[in-house]
Amino acid sequence: MDNKIEISHEIKTKNWEAFYDYYCKAGYIDKTKAHLKKNKRYVFAGLMNNQKEILSVFQDFLNDMDINVPITDIASKKFELSEIQLDTSLNAKSKNDLLKLSLFNKVTLSALLNYLYKVDDNYKQSDNDRHFFMSINSLEDFSFTPSNIFNIDVLSPLINNNILNFRFSYHNLELIDFYEKKFTYSSNCEFILNLKKEDLKSFDYITLIKELETVYVDIDENGQLINEDKILNEVLLIWKRIAYYELYEYTEYLFYKYKFNIDYMNESLLEKLKLILEDFSVSQGYAILYNSISSSASYKQTGISLNQAINSINTNIVNGIAKRKSGEWETKGYGRNFDMPESSISTIFFNNILKIGAQGFNQVPKLENIPKNFYNIRVKQDTKEDKKEDKKIGDFCNEIKEVFNKYDFSIEKGLSILNNLNKE
């Protein structure tokens, strides 16, 4: 299944509005035929900030209309190309910009780099486009995320903030449709990492992945952790988000299995998935959903209406949660379904970042289940002169943290012991 993602020009780039409106008014783009390949290629060139390609395609248009205009004149003020800001340096990002991303976006970018990054040495368009990400739908043995809807969620912020850009290729051109002041693109598109030229020249694939997957908690001069709560809450939100879509994926699977129309996966039912995760793991959620939906399928065979059968799923889930919480029913979990292997996002988050592996599937997503040893301690840096000394202190703090972990001390308890030693 290949979802189309719709982005308006206000979100993507103001270049889009200027480009589209000007050439529609000039009559060079027919709004009623915006789907035609040449028009798509032309608008696509503008969207990609590719001035050379714009001039080339624009000249093709004029030649088709038997208008002989030199390419130098096309770029002149007469056609007002200068009014359309096509300087890619305005939108390109530095490596530091990538390291300032939210943890959720770092997880996505790391998954893209780990599983979909490719260098095409035969591509001559630009250095940027040589380094690209294959389509997330090109993964064969597992999915990028547990759901097509989640695919949209993880890609959109990177696209909207110009971290990812569309690769200029005919593969992509066939997957993008242009309309007035907006466009839709397929999750089957290829993307490039929109880096500045100087960062692209020194691009180090392994180092970037390592840095994206390293989480820091700052410590002040008094030995107090500054942003630990913020980091832990962000981690919990990501865990719950992945867990929700894994239950969503399993619910879809069971709906198909028991011949329920997928359109009946309504908001009320989806809220029950969140309710499950308040007290149960994804593994245990599998068991609750299987019992609830299979029971409703049997109920449907008695001749009741489809609406009654669907409503009974909600009731079964609520009852199943209540009986398991009271201890009346044993809370057993299921293993991961063979038809739904762990997604790329899940693997990167639980293995590479949290370092808890299958516990992400088998444990309840709660703050107390987040390990304290997944992050590095970093002294908050104030000036450039302090950086070397801060690194030494940060390294020492991380060594101390390893000792805390060895003896099962919490960070807080360990710091308390050190403070008492200091007083003595």
ABEGO torsion letter per residue (X at the ends): XBBBBBBBAAAABAAAAAAAAAAAAAGABBAAAAABAAAAAAAAAAAAGBAAAAAAAAAAAAAAAGBBBBAAAAABAAAGAAABBABAAAABBBAAAAAABBAAAAAAAAAAAAAABBBBAABAABAAAABBBBBAAABAABBABABAAAAAAAAAAAAAAGABBBBBBAAAAAABBBBBGBBBBBAABBBBBBBBAAAAAABBAAAAAAAAABBBBBBBAAGBBAAAAAAAAAAAAAAAAAAAAAAAAAAAAAAAAAGBBAAABBAAAAAAAAAAAAABBAAAAAAAAAAAAAAAAAAAAAGBBAAAAAAAAAAAAAAAAAAAAAGABBBBBBBBBAABBBBAAAAAAAAAAAGAEAAAAABBBBAAABBAAABBBBBBBABAAAAAAAAAAAAAAAAAAAAAAAAGBBAAAAAAAAAAAAAX
